Amino acid sequence: MKYSLLLASLVALLGLAACEKTTVTPPAPAQVVVVPGPAGATGATGATGSTVAVPGPAGATGATGAAGYDGAKGATGSTGSTGSTGATGSAGYDGAKGDTGSTGSPGYTGATGATGAEGTKGDTGKTGGDTVVIVPAK
């Protein structure tokens, strides 16, 4: 009995050790999404800055120069006369034309050829054959 109890406990220990233990992981926490709020009021306009450099007085305007002398203009030249028209040339000579040649005479008609020989005559057909008519049965 000593070995049977020891053997039974060993079998139970191996049976429990062979089982796979599953681990349960907790769900991940939800992510927090930050949504920006509405825009704030517009700030006041800043003051205008002061001018550091003080401009000097304006310079004096120079005197206007004297007008230049416009020289005298020369007289306009006269228009030249038109040239005379040239004479028309005479017409060229058209040479004489040659005579038309005479028409040639017609050729002679050839002689008629001889008639060919008559061919041999075939055999006369044979008579007395029977005609067979086949009528299909109804």
Beta strands, then each sheet from edge to edge (+ up, - down):
end
